[in-house]
């Protein structure tokens, strides 16, 4: 299945580089590429891409987060991957709250970027390891302020040893492909375990799972 991708980034060089990565990769197609939020808001609804690679800082006017906040409620089937230089906690949580499905850094290698897009399309919620670490640290910090160890204990108890192991690796920001390699199992097996983890925890994505595990 070919994954259609739109790119929104105000930096011409970065936008061109991302375009080349998508166009040269097998299994991906470039649906559109835009330099500002206004154009993206006009064009993306008509294009209906599978995934949007969204920059946060789009210069003047609305930010990428504003863009996601407007589009996601209207088009919940479109997946939004923030692709940015920002590692600040505030930006991360603002983007996720707006409806972003994944969050990776621009310094991510092309191969890993494509893997993340594929994982997102297949139901995952990929994040760069640096971002995942910040999410985990934030939840741990909040849990320390208002501890709820019972939640974590209950979560550990309802998951199998393998599922707990995979949840811990997910919290490090590892992609399905990386988890599969580390545990010497197939990506499909990882995907099935993640499905069962989300089902048992009554969550829809990685961020919610980490949140619930750390008692928030």
C-alpha positions in Angstrom: 0.0 0.0 0.0 1.4 3.4 -1.0 1.4 6.1 1.6 0.5 9.6 0.4 2.3 12.4 2.2 2.0 16.1 2.4 4.8 18.3 3.7 4.3 21.7 5.4 7.6 23.6 6.1 8.5 27.2 5.5 12.2 26.4 5.1 12.7 25.9 1.3 15.9 23.8 1.7 14.4 21.5 4.3 11.1 21.2 2.4 13.0 20.3 -0.8 15.1 17.7 1.1 11.9 16.1 2.6 10.3 16.1 -0.8 13.3 14.2 -2.3 13.2 11.6 0.6 9.5 10.9 -0.1 9.7 10.9 -3.9 12.7 8.6 -4.0 11.3 6.1 -1.5 9.4 3.0 -2.7 5.9 2.8 -1.2 5.4 6.6 -0.7 4.0 9.3 -2.9 4.2 13.1 -2.5 0.6 14.5 -2.5 1.6 18.1 -1.9 4.2 20.4 -0.4 3.4 23.8 1.2 5.4 26.7 2.7 2.7 28.2 5.0 -0.3 27.3 7.2 -2.8 29.2 5.1 -2.0 27.3 1.9 -1.9 24.0 3.8 -5.3 24.6 5.4 -6.8 25.3 1.9 -5.1 22.4 0.1 -4.8 19.5 2.5 -8.6 18.8 2.8 -8.9 18.4 -0.9 -5.8 16.2 -1.2 -6.7 13.9 1.7 -3.2 12.5 2.3 -2.6 9.6 4.6 0.1 11.5 6.5 1.1 15.2 6.9 4.7 16.0 7.9 4.1 19.3 9.8 6.7 21.8 10.9 5.9 23.8 14.0 7.4 27.2 13.2 5.9 28.4 9.9 7.1 32.0 10.1 4.4 34.7 10.1 0.8 33.8 10.9 -0.4 30.4 12.2 2.0 27.7 13.5 2.0 24.1 12.5 0.3 23.3 15.8 -2.5 25.7 14.9 -2.8 24.0 11.6 -3.2 20.6 13.2 -5.7 21.9 15.8 -7.9 23.1 12.9 -7.6 20.2 10.6 -7.6 17.2 12.9 -11.2 17.5 14.2 -12.5 17.9 10.7 -10.4 15.1 9.2 -9.6 12.6 12.0 -8.4 10.0 9.5 -5.5 12.2 8.4 -2.4 11.5 10.5 -0.1 14.4 11.5 3.6 13.9 12.2 5.3 16.9 13.7 8.7 17.2 12.1 10.6 20.0 13.9 13.8 21.2 15.6 11.9 21.9 18.9 12.5 19.7 21.9 10.8 21.9 24.5 8.3 20.1 26.7 5.7 22.9 26.1 5.9 22.5 22.3 5.7 18.7 22.5 2.6 18.6 24.7 0.9 21.4 22.9 1.4 19.5 19.6 0.1 16.2 21.0 -2.9 18.0 22.7 -3.7 19.6 19.3 -4.0 16.2 17.7 -0.6 15.3 16.5 -0.1 11.5 16.1 3.7 11.5 16.2 6.6 13.8 16.9 10.1 13.5 15.3 13.1 15.8 15.0 14.4 17.1 11.7 17.8 15.6 12.4 16.2 12.2 12.1 17.9 10.1 9.4 15.9 9.6 6.2 15.5 5.9 6.7 14.3 6.3 10.2 11.9 9.0 9.1 10.4 6.7 6.5 10.1 3.9 9.1 8.3 6.3 11.4 5.9 7.3 8.6 5.1 3.7 7.9 4.6 2.9 11.6 2.3 5.9 12.0 0.3 4.7 9.0 0.1 1.2 10.5 -1.4 2.4 13.7 1.7 3.4 15.8 2.6 6.7 17.4 6.3 7.1 16.7 8.4 9.7 18.5 12.1 10.4 18.3 13.8 8.9 21.3 14.7 12.3 22.7 11.0 13.3 22.6 9.8 10.1 24.1 12.3 10.5 27.0 10.9 14.0 27.7 7.4 12.7 27.7 8.3 9.9 30.1 10.3 12.3 32.3 7.3 14.7 32.4 4.9 11.9 33.5 7.4 10.6 36.0 7.8 14.1 37.5 4.1 14.7 37.7 3.6 11.2 39.2 6.2 12.1 41.9 4.2 15.1 42.8 0.9 13.1 43.0 2.0 9.5 43.2 -0.3 6.8 42.1 1.7 3.6 42.3 -1.4 1.5 42.2 -2.0 2.4 38.6 1.5 1.3 37.5 1.2 -1.9 39.6 -2.2 -2.7 38.0 -0.8 -2.1 34.6 2.2 -4.4 35.2 -0.2 -7.0 36.5 -2.6 -7.0 33.6 0.2 -7.2 31.0 2.3 -10.3 30.2 6.1 -10.2 30.7 6.6 -9.6 27.0 4.0 -6.9 26.9 5.6 -5.1 29.8 8.9 -5.4 28.1 7.5 -3.9 24.9 5.8 -1.1 26.7 9.1 -0.2 28.4 10.8 -0.1 25.0 7.9 2.0 23.5 8.5 4.5 26.4 12.1 4.9 25.2 10.8 6.1 21.8 11.8 2.9 19.9 10.1 2.1 16.6 8.4 -1.3 16.0 11.3 -2.2 13.7 13.9 -1.5 16.4 11.9 -3.4 19.1 11.6 -6.3 16.7 15.4 -6.4 16.3 16.1 -6.0 20.0 13.7 -8.8 21.0 14.5 -11.0 18.0 10.8 -11.1 16.9 9.0 -9.9 13.8 7.5 -6.4 13.4 4.1 -8.1 13.0 4.5 -9.8 16.3 5.4 -6.4 17.9 2.4 -4.9 16.3 0.1 -7.6 17.7 1.6 -7.2 21.2 1.1 -3.4 21.0 -2.5 -3.9 20.0 -3.1 -6.1 23.0 -1.3 -3.6 25.3 -3.6 -0.8 24.1 -6.6 -3.0 24.4 -5.8 -4.1 28.0 -4.9 -0.6 29.1 -8.0 0.9 27.3 -5.8 3.5 25.4 -5.4 4.4 21.8 -1.8 5.3 21.4 1.7 5.3 22.9 1.4 8.7 24.7 -1.8 7.5 26.5 -0.2 4.2 27.4 2.8 5.9 28.9 0.6 8.4 30.7 -1.5 5.7 32.2 1.4 3.6 33.2 3.0 6.5 35.1 -0.3 7.1 36.9 -1.6 10.2 35.2 
